[in-house]
């Protein structure tokens, strides 16, 4: 075993020996997510460790569902605002990218967010729609709802369209 592996194993065991139940759950979720990323279930580490699920809706909109877990909560035990922003950006950007030809990609060039109420409960879901399809930019809007279908945040985003880098084609 290499020195790096030994150090990691030691640190991990020391942490686990003193971990709370919540910390054990977080570590377990992280390991599950990393394994699922490696196995190809997720495209990004963030998606994997947050355990999102996504799908197209019948009307062509795109939905991402995010379980609320301690890893993504703020000190007030609600969904962290930065995670809400990431969810909005990811949902809109995923929809735009999935709507483009395979040789093109989209990156966020602007996003405007309105936080309406705290994200609490077991999960939130975000639904995005495209409102403008241009040659160089797309505009999307998205809304985040809690499990009771109450609106907690909404955003608009502008996405710049570019040629996909060769290594990603």
URZIZI-V993721 format. One record per residue. RES is the residue in three letters. PHI is phi as a letter, one per 40 degrees, with the letter a starting at -180 (* if undefined). BURIAL is b if it has 24 or more other ideal C-beta (glycine too) atoms within 12 Angstrom, else e. Layout:
BEGIN
res & phi & burial
RES & PHI & BURIAL
RES & PHI & BURIAL
END
This chain:
BEGIN
res & phi & burial
UNK & * & e
UNK & c & e
UNK & c & e
UNK & c & e
UNK & c & e
UNK & c & e
UNK & c & e
UNK & c & e
UNK & c & e
UNK & c & e
UNK & d & e
UNK & c & e
UNK & c & e
UNK & c & e
UNK & c & e
UNK & c & e
UNK & c & e
UNK & b & e
UNK & c & e
UNK & c & e
UNK & d & e
UNK & c & e
UNK & c & e
UNK & c & e
UNK & c & e
UNK & c & b
UNK & c & b
UNK & c & e
UNK & c & e
UNK & c & b
UNK & c & e
UNK & d & e
UNK & c & b
UNK & c & e
UNK & c & e
UNK & c & e
UNK & c & e
UNK & c & e
UNK & c & e
UNK & g & e
UNK & c & e
UNK & b & b
UNK & c & e
UNK & b & e
UNK & c & e
UNK & c & b
UNK & c & b
UNK & c & b
UNK & c & b
UNK & c & b
UNK & f & b
UNK & c & b
UNK & b & e
UNK & a & b
UNK & a & e
UNK & c & e
UNK & c & e
UNK & d & e
UNK & c & e
UNK & g & e
UNK & c & b
UNK & b & b
UNK & b & b
UNK & b & b
UNK & b & b
UNK & b & b
UNK & c & b
UNK & c & b
UNK & b & b
UNK & d & b
UNK & d & b
UNK & b & b
UNK & c & b
UNK & c & e
UNK & c & e
UNK & c & e
UNK & g & e
UNK & b & e
UNK & d & b
UNK & c & b
UNK & d & b
UNK & c & e
UNK & c & b
UNK & c & b
UNK & c & b
UNK & c & b
UNK & c & b
UNK & c & b
UNK & c & b
UNK & c & b
UNK & c & b
UNK & c & b
UNK & c & b
UNK & c & b
UNK & c & b
UNK & c & b
UNK & c & b
UNK & c & b
UNK & c & b
UNK & c & b
UNK & d & e
UNK & c & e
UNK & c & e
UNK & b & b
UNK & a & b
UNK & b & b
UNK & b & b
UNK & c & b
UNK & b & e
UNK & a & e
UNK & a & b
UNK & b & e
UNK & b & b
UNK & b & e
UNK & c & b
UNK & b & e
UNK & a & e
UNK & c & e
UNK & c & b
UNK & b & e
UNK & h & b
UNK & c & e
UNK & a & b
UNK & b & b
UNK & b & b
UNK & b & b
UNK & b & b
UNK & b & b
UNK & b & b
UNK & c & b
UNK & b & e
UNK & a & e
UNK & b & e
UNK & b & e
UNK & c & e
UNK & b & e
UNK & a & b
UNK & b & b
UNK & b & b
UNK & b & b
UNK & b & b
UNK & a & b
UNK & b & b
UNK & b & b
UNK & b & b
UNK & c & b
UNK & c & e
UNK & c & e
UNK & g & e
UNK & c & e
UNK & c & e
UNK & b & b
UNK & a & b
UNK & a & b
UNK & a & b
UNK & b & b
UNK & a & b
UNK & b & b
UNK & b & b
UNK & c & e
UNK & c & b
UNK & a & e
UNK & c & e
UNK & c & e
UNK & d & e
UNK & d & e
UNK & c & e
UNK & b & e
UNK & c & e
END
